[in-house]
Structure formats: C-alpha cells, structure tokens
Amino acid sequence: MSESRALSTITRADVDSLTKKRGEPDWLEKLRMSAFEAFFEADQPNIRLDDWRKTLVETVDLTAISQFCGGSSKAKQNVKADYDKILTNVSGVVSIVNGMRSELHIDDEVAKKGVIFTTFEDAVAKHGDLIKEYLENGTHREIGKLSLMNSAFFTSGAFLFVPKNVTVEAPFVIVNSIAEDAQVGQAIFPRVIVVADENASVKVVNVFEGGPSAGPSPDAKPKARAKREWVFTSAIVDVAAKQSASIHYLELYNLGRQVFSVSRNNNLVAKDAFVYSFTAALGGGQLKSDIVTELRDRGATSDVRGIVLGDKDEHFYFNTVQNHDSPDTKSDINFRVALKGNAVSSYQGNIKVALTASRTDAFQSNKNLLLSETAKAESIPRLEILTDDVKCSHGATVGPVDKNQLFYLMTRGLSEKEAEEFIVTGFFASLLSSLKIEGAAQWIEDLIGDKIHAVETQKELSGTLS
C-alpha cells in the first residue's frame, strides 16, 4: 500500500512527523528542516531560468505531486542473480522499488573487510556519524528547488563505505526501480552516498529504471507548456574519494516516458584521488542531471563521461561542472549524444579554475549525432579561469548521421535499424571501452540495441492492429 502526502500542503510539522515516524535522530531532523526552509524559499523552476530553458519543467504541476512508498506485485525477484550474470559477479546489491527496499545483499568476505553496504534507513540508524557531513551538502539553496525536495523528504536509498586501504574488485549494484503500475502524480526521492576512505578502491553501478511509458503519441510533438501527467523522481548522489582513493561509478537511466527525473551528483575528490563517473541515459520522458565535481586538493583527478540515446519526445538536460580548487588538478569531460524522432538534448559543460588552482589541466568535449530531421541538440561549453599557467580546452559538434555510411551498411545486407544500431554503438564505442566494470559495456550496448529495435517492433504491432 502507498503512503501519500501532498507536497503543496507540507509544513514544518509534517517534516517533524516524518522524522518521528521513521525514528530518526535529532541531527537529521534539523537537516531536513533546514532543507525544507531552503526549499520553501527557493525560486520556482521555469523555462525563463537558464538551467531549465530546454526542459519540460512547465509541464509539471508540483502542487499535485505526492510522496509515496509502496511495494509492487510486479517487483523483480532475486536481483543479485540477474546482475551476477550481467556483470560477471557483484559484491552486493541494494534493490529499491517505489521507495521501499525489496532486496539487500553483501558478500560475506567483503563484509569481513569492514565494508558497509546497506539501505539508507539502516545507515542512518547505525552509521550516522559517517554520513552526516554528506547529508549536509544537500541543504543549501544553490542545489535548486527540486533537489531540495529530496533533502527534505527522502525516504529511500543506499550507503556504501569502503575502509582505508581496502580494494573491492567486483562492483556494488544499487537499483532504484519505479514499478510500471506506479501512479502518475506520485514521487520518490532516492539518496545514495558512496565513500572510499584513504587508499581504498571500489566500483559502483547505480541504476534508475522502470516507470510507466504511456504518454503523448510517439510521433506527436506536444505543446511545450501543456501540463502532463508524470511520475516524478528527484535523486541526490554523493561520491567521495578520500586521499589516494579510487572510485569507478556507473549511473544508468532506463526510465519510462512518463517519468520526470531530476538528479544532483556531487563528486568530491581529495588529494591524489581519482573519480571516474560514467552516465548512460537511455530512457525517460525528461531527464535533468547536474554532475558537479569538486577537485579539492593537489593531485585530484576526475574523468566524467556520458552517453545519451534519445527518441520519440524524450528530453535530456545535462549540466557538468568541474571545480578546480587547488593546483595540479586534472579533469576530463566527454559526453556523446545520439537523438532520433523529436528528442531534444541540451548539454552545458562548465570548467571553473580558482585563483589558487595553477597548473590545472582540463578538457571538455561534447559531440551530438542527429538521426532524424526533427531531433534537436544544443551544446554550451563554458570556461571560467581565474589564474594563469593552466591548460584548458573544449570542443563541441552537432551534425546529422552520414547517409553514405547508412547506405553502405544497408548494401552489405543490414536492415536500416541494424545499420543505425551499428552507427550509434560505433559513435559511443570510445567511451564505452573506457568502462572498467566487467560486462558493463556489453550490457549497455545490448540496451542500446533493444531501444533502437523496439521502435521498429512497435510500428509493426501498430500496423498489425490497424
């Protein structure tokens, strides 16, 4: 059964009631209250604001959204077994459906090393001192009104902590699922924290999947500001690599067309640490993601990569920010976008170099491939450099698929869809090959193929039914 509470009527008393019902400590209640106050005062998102200009935010009626936690009769069973096959082997799984835990597992040998991997509710109760500082990152107004909703009202998520000098080879998997029978107008707020202590190393896969796919006709171009029925999700993810630590983080979106998803990722990179962050956005009615990387100390390095495959009326907005706060830091950003149908993508990349961050080495690239005449892509690179002795560069391209390539492949016996899949996977290949999680690249390639061929299948079914 679901538990709903209209956000339009939430008060301080409601936030207090939530913390009391969940038995949360006083410090967490104070953080929720602080986030609620910032949420209440924050500007309403609208398309006149730069961050929301290319989104469908005006189709969302925030006053109609209700929070829900409830299982589903259609929830997957034995998720760990599925991912053991996909990724060869995994160290642990946390599976959450409609905001409620459905499965929790951690390998015994990994747990003996002192690794903590659990649901967020259990983490608050047992490891509050470890997660408090990361929760505090989500209470300031700068993260935006919809992310502040998460900070005030989150009820689900996962916590991973890898102790000093511990290396875990097999990845941990977090699955945030929305059931297909989820009701429009409802919302979930996942919260994920990943911490690698000094000289530790870990790999993480964070999946956002499911949700209803009904909506406007796939070939229709709905009015931009017309209200639509959405299932809403707002997530916050903190990835923190302490001194000399290494984190490989993969985030995958495979959501239904009736899901409006907002996420805020905070990558915190300490001295001589390394964070690799890969985003694969393969589905969702509206995906808006802010990926903010803080290179805080000398020797910090980050590699942020992403691929986007859009179709029908899907909208994507990605905003990456690399904050170089200390000297001798390095960052690499590489996003590639392929769009079909009426899909729209807007990518904004920001490199910020502080006055104290001499000898910064930063690169940013965004390439966009348009597979239809009605798809649209926009690229906005930005550099803010406040010191000299740096090496910063950026590049961006937007262009149609090469018809000669398509024709050549079809003359060699491939169908149009097979040729299209070949071109798209080739376009993404250089980024997918950088994944260090065994089985992940093939898994994503299979999902790309499924999406491309699903359109053809749907058209065949429509023709049969008519």
C-alpha positions in Angstrom: 0.0 0.0 0.0 1.2 3.5 -0.7 1.5 6.3 1.8 0.9 9.7 0.2 1.3 13.3 1.4 0.6 16.3 -0.9 3.8 18.4 -1.1 1.7 21.5 -1.6 0.5 21.3 2.0 3.7 20.1 3.7 4.6 22.2 6.7 7.4 22.1 9.3 5.1 19.9 11.4 4.9 17.4 8.5 8.7 17.1 8.3 8.9 16.6 12.0 6.2 13.9 11.8 8.2 12.1 9.1 11.4 12.0 11.2 9.5 10.8 14.3 7.6 8.1 12.4 11.0 6.8 11.0 12.7 7.1 14.4 15.4 9.4 13.0 18.0 11.2 15.2 17.6 14.9 16.1 20.5 15.9 13.8 18.7 14.5 10.8 15.5 16.3 11.7 17.4 19.6 11.8 19.0 18.9 8.4 15.5 18.1 7.0 14.1 21.3 8.5 17.0 23.3 7.0 16.4 21.8 3.6 12.7 22.4 3.9 13.2 26.1 4.7 15.5 26.4 1.7 13.0 24.5 -0.5 10.2 26.8 0.6 12.3 30.0 -0.2 13.9 28.7 -3.4 12.8 30.1 -6.8 10.2 28.0 -8.7 11.9 26.4 -11.7 10.7 27.7 -15.0 11.9 27.9 -18.6 12.9 31.5 -18.2 15.8 30.3 -16.0 19.0 29.2 -17.8 19.1 25.8 -16.1 15.5 24.9 -17.1 15.3 26.6 -20.5 15.5 23.4 -22.5 13.4 21.2 -20.2 9.7 20.3 -19.8 9.5 21.7 -16.3 6.5 23.8 -17.0 4.5 20.6 -17.8 4.9 19.5 -14.1 2.3 20.5 -11.6 4.3 20.5 -8.3 1.2 21.1 -6.2 -0.2 17.8 -7.4 2.8 15.7 -6.5 2.5 13.3 -3.6 5.3 11.3 -1.9 4.8 7.5 -1.9 6.4 4.4 -0.6 4.9 1.1 -1.6 5.9 -2.2 -3.0 4.6 -3.6 -6.2 3.3 -7.0 -7.1 5.5 -6.7 -10.3 8.7 -6.1 -8.4 11.7 -8.2 -9.7 12.9 -11.1 -7.6 16.5 -12.1 -6.9 18.0 -9.0 -8.5 21.5 -10.1 -7.4 21.4 -13.2 -9.5 20.5 -11.1 -12.6 23.4 -8.7 -12.1 25.8 -11.6 -11.3 25.1 -12.7 -14.9 25.3 -9.2 -16.4 28.4 -8.0 -14.7 30.0 -11.5 -14.2 30.0 -11.1 -10.4 28.9 -8.5 -7.9 29.9 -7.7 -4.3 26.4 -6.6 -3.2 23.0 -5.4 -4.2 20.5 -3.0 -2.8 17.2 -3.1 -4.7 14.5 -0.5 -4.0 11.1 -0.5 -5.6 8.8 2.5 -5.3 10.9 3.8 -2.5 10.9 0.6 -0.4 13.6 -2.0 0.0 13.0 -5.2 -1.9 16.4 -6.8 -1.6 19.7 -6.4 0.3 22.8 -8.4 -0.1 26.6 -8.1 0.6 29.2 -10.7 0.1 30.4 -12.2 3.4 34.1 -11.9 2.5 33.7 -8.2 1.6 31.8 -7.5 4.8 34.6 -9.1 6.8 36.9 -6.3 5.4 34.8 -3.7 7.2 32.9 -2.6 4.1 29.5 -1.1 4.9 26.7 -1.5 2.3 23.2 -1.1 3.3 19.9 0.8 2.9 19.8 4.4 3.8 17.4 3.9 6.6 19.7 1.3 8.3 22.7 3.6 7.6 21.1 6.5 9.5 20.4 4.3 12.5 23.8 2.6 12.6 26.3 4.8 10.9 25.0 8.3 11.3 28.4 9.8 12.1 29.8 8.6 8.7 27.0 10.0 6.6 26.1 13.3 8.4 28.7 15.5 6.5 27.4 14.3 3.1 23.8 14.9 4.0 24.7 18.5 4.9 25.7 19.0 1.3 22.1 18.9 0.3 20.7 21.7 2.5 21.9 24.8 0.6 19.7 26.7 -1.8 22.2 26.6 -4.6 21.3 22.9 -5.4 17.9 24.0 -6.6 14.3 23.7 -5.5 13.6 20.2 -6.9 16.8 18.7 -5.4 15.9 20.4 -2.0 12.7 18.3 -2.2 14.9 15.3 -1.9 16.9 16.7 1.0 13.7 17.4 3.0 11.7 14.3 2.1 14.0 11.4 1.1 12.9 8.0 2.3 15.0 5.6 0.4 18.5 5.0 -0.9 21.8 3.2 -0.2 25.0 3.8 1.7 28.4 2.4 0.8 31.6 2.9 2.8 34.9 1.2 2.0 37.5 1.5 4.7 41.1 2.6 4.4 43.4 0.5 2.2 40.6 -1.9 1.1 40.2 -2.7 -2.5 37.0 -4.4 -3.8 37.1 -5.6 -7.4 33.6 -6.8 -8.0 31.1 -3.9 -8.2 28.3 -3.0 -5.9 24.9 -2.5 -7.5 22.1 -0.1 -6.4 18.8 -0.5 -8.3 16.2 2.2 -7.9 13.1 0.9 -9.6 9.7 2.5 -10.4 7.1 -0.1 -11.0 5.2 0.1 -14.2 1.9 0.3 -12.2 3.2 3.4 -10.3 0.5 6.1 -10.3 1.1 9.5 -12.0 1.4 12.4 -9.7 3.5 10.4 -7.2 7.2 10.9 -6.4 10.2 9.1 -4.9 13.3 10.7 -3.5 16.4 8.3 -3.6 19.5 9.3 -1.7 22.9 7.5 -2.4 26.2 8.0 -0.7 29.4 6.3 -1.7 32.6 6.9 0.3 36.1 5.4 -0.3 38.4 6.1 2.6 42.1 6.7 2.1 43.8 4.5 -0.4 40.6 2.5 -0.9 39.2 1.4 -4.3 35.7 0.5 -5.3 33.3 0.1 -8.3 29.6 1.1 -8.2 26.7 0.7 -10.5 23.6 2.8 -9.8 20.5 2.1 -11.9 17.3 4.2 -12.3 14.8 2.1 -14.2 11.1 1.5 -14.9 8.0 3.5 -14.6 5.0 3.9 -16.9 5.6 4.7 -20.6 2.2 5.9 -21.6 2.1 9.5 -22.8 1.7 11.6 -26.0 1.8 9.7 -29.3 5.5 8.8 -30.1 5.3 10.8 -33.3 3.4 13.8 -31.8 5.1 17.0 -30.8 3.2 18.1 -27.7 2.8 21.7 -26.8 5.8 22.7 -24.7 3.9 24.2 -21.8 0.9 21.9 -21.7 0.5 20.1 -18.3 1.3 16.4 -18.4 0.9 13.5 -16.0 4.2 12.4 -14.7 5.7 10.1 -12.2 8.4 12.3 -10.5 11.7 11.4 -9.1 14.4 13.6 -7.6 17.7 11.9 -6.6 20.9 13.1 -4.9 24.1 11.1 -5.2 27.3 11.9 -3.2 30.5 10.1 -4.4 33.5 10.9 -2.1 37.1 9.7 -2.7 39.4 10.4 0.2 43.2 10.8 -0.2 44.7 8.4 -2.8 41.3 6.6 -3.2 39.8 5.4 -6.4 36.1 5.2 -7.4 34.6 3.9 -10.6 31.0 4.9 -10.7 28.5 4.0 -13.4 25.0 5.5 -13.5 22.3 4.2 -15.9 18.9 5.6 -16.7 16.4 3.4 -18.4 13.1 5.0 -17.4 9.6 5.1 -18.9 8.4 8.0 -21.0 6.0 9.1 -18.2 8.9 9.7 -15.7 10.3 13.2 -15.0 13.7 12.7 -13.4 15.9 15.3 -11.7 19.2 14.3 -10.2 22.2 16.0 -8.5 25.5 14.2 -8.4 28.3 15.6 -6.1 31.8 14.1 -6.8 34.2 15.0 -4.1 37.9 14.3 -4.9 40.6 14.7 -2.3 44.4 14.8 -2.6 45.8 12.3 -5.2 42.4 10.7 -5.5 40.6 9.6 -8.7 36.9 9.5 -9.6 35.7 8.1 -12.8 32.0 8.8 -13.4 30.1 7.4 -16.4 26.4 8.2 -17.2 24.3 6.2 -19.7 21.0 7.9 -20.3 18.9 5.5 -22.4 15.3 6.5 -21.5 13.0 8.8 -19.7 10.4 11.4 -20.6 12.5 14.2 -19.0 16.0 13.7 -17.6 17.7 16.6 -15.9 21.1 15.9 -14.3 23.6 18.2 -12.7 27.0 16.5 -12.2 29.3 18.7 -10.0 32.9 17.6 -9.4 34.9 19.3 -6.7 38.7 18.8 -7.2 39.6 20.0 -3.7 43.2 19.1 -3.2 46.5 18.9 -5.1 46.7 15.9 -7.4 42.9 15.3 -7.6 41.8 13.8 -10.9 38.4 13.2 -12.4 37.1 11.6 -15.6 33.4 12.3 -16.3 31.9 10.6 -19.3 28.4 10.2 -20.6 26.3 8.8 -23.5 22.7 9.8 -24.3 20.3 8.0 -26.6 17.0 9.8 -27.1 13.9 9.0 -29.2 10.3 10.0 -29.6 9.6 13.1 -27.5 12.3 12.5 -24.8 14.1 15.5 -23.3 17.6 15.4 -21.8 19.5 18.2 -20.0 22.9 17.5 -18.6 25.0 20.1 -16.8 28.5 19.2 -15.8 30.7 21.4 -13.5 34.3 20.8 -12.8 35.5 23.0 -9.9 39.3 23.1 -9.8 40.1 24.5 -6.3 43.7 23.5 -5.9 46.9 23.4 -8.1 47.9 20.4 -10.1 44.4 19.0 -10.6 43.2 17.3 -13.8 39.7 16.8 -15.3 38.4 15.3 -18.5 34.7 15.6 -19.6 33.4 13.7 -22.6 29.7 13.5 -23.5 28.2 12.0 -26.6 24.6 12.3 -27.6 22.6 10.5 -30.3 18.9 11.5 -31.0 16.0 10.2 -33.0 12.4 11.3 -33.5 11.5 14.5 -31.8 14.1 14.0 -29.0 15.8 17.1 -27.5 19.1 17.3 -25.7 20.9 20.3 -24.1 24.4 19.8 -22.7 26.1 22.5 -20.7 29.7 22.0 -19.6 31.5 24.2 -17.1 35.2 24.3 -16.2 35.9 26.6 -13.3 39.5 27.3 -12.3 40.1 29.1 -9.0 42.7 31.7 -8.4 44.7 29.2 -6.4 44.5 26.4 -9.0 47.6 26.9 -11.1 48.8 24.1 -13.4 45.2 22.9 -13.9 44.8 20.5 -16.8 41.1 20.4 -18.0 39.5 19.2 -21.2 35.8 19.1 -22.3 34.2 17.5 -25.3 30.6 17.2 -26.4 29.6 15.5 -29.7 26.0 15.2 -30.9 24.6 12.9 -33.7 21.2 13.6 -35.1 19.4 10.6 -36.6 16.3 12.5 -37.7 15.5 15.9 -39.1 13.3 16.8 -36.1 15.7 15.9 -33.3 17.5 18.9 -31.7 20.7 19.2 -29.8 22.4 22.1 -28.1 25.9 22.4 -26.7 27.0 25.2 -24.3 30.7 25.0 -23.2 31.9 27.5 -20.6 35.3 28.3 -19.1 35.9 30.4 -16.1 39.6 30.7 -15.4 40.9 33.0 -12.7 44.6 32.1 -12.8 47.4 31.6 -15.4 49.6 28.6 -16.1 46.7 26.3 -16.9 45.8 24.1 -19.9 42.1 24.2 -20.6 40.3 23.4 -23.8 36.9 22.4 -25.1 35.2 21.2 -28.3 31.6 20.6 -29.4 29.9 19.3 -32.6 26.4 18.8 -33.8 25.6 17.1 -37.0 23.4 14.6 -38.9 24.2 10.9 -39.4 26.2 10.3 -42.5 23.7 9.0 -45.1 26.5 7.4 -47.1 27.5 5.3 -44.1 23.9 4.2 -43.6 23.6 3.4 -47.3 26.9 1.5 -47.4 25.9 -0.7 -44.4 22.5 -1.5 -45.9 24.1 -2.5 -49.2 26.1 -5.1 -47.1 22.9 -6.8 -46.0 22.0 -4.9 -42.8 18.4 -3.6 -42.3 18.0 0.1 -41.7 17.6 -0.5 -37.9 20.7 -2.8 -37.8 22.7 -0.2 -39.7 21.5 2.5 -37.3 22.5 0.4 -34.3 25.9 -0.2 -35.8 26.5 3.5 -36.3 25.2 4.5 -32.8 27.3 1.9 -31.0 30.3 2.9 -33.0 29.7 6.6 -32.1 29.7 5.6 -28.4 32.4 2.9 -28.6 35.4 5.0 -27.5 33.6 6.0 -24.3 32.1 2.5 -23.6 35.6 1.0 -24.0 36.8 3.1 -21.0 34.5 1.3 -18.6 36.5 -0.8 -16.1 33.5 -2.7 -14.8 33.5 -6.1 -16.4 30.4 -6.8 -18.6 29.1 -3.2 -18.3 30.0 -2.1 -21.9 28.3 -5.1 -23.4 25.2 -4.6 -21.2 24.8 -1.0 -22.3 25.4 -2.0 -26.0 22.6 -4.6 -25.6 20.2 -1.9 -24.1 21.1 0.4 -27.0 20.1 -2.3 -29.5 16.9 -3.0 -27.6 15.9 0.6 -27.7 16.6 1.1 -31.4 14.8 -2.1 -32.4 11.8 -1.5 -30.0 10.7 1.4 -32.2 10.5 -0.9 -35.3 8.7 -3.6 -33.3 6.2 -1.0 -32.0 5.5 0.2 -35.6 5.0 -3.4 -36.8 2.5 -4.0 -34.0 0.6 -0.8 -34.8 0.3 -1.8 -38.4 -0.9 -5.3 -37.4 -3.6 -3.9 -35.1 -4.8 -1.3 -37.6 
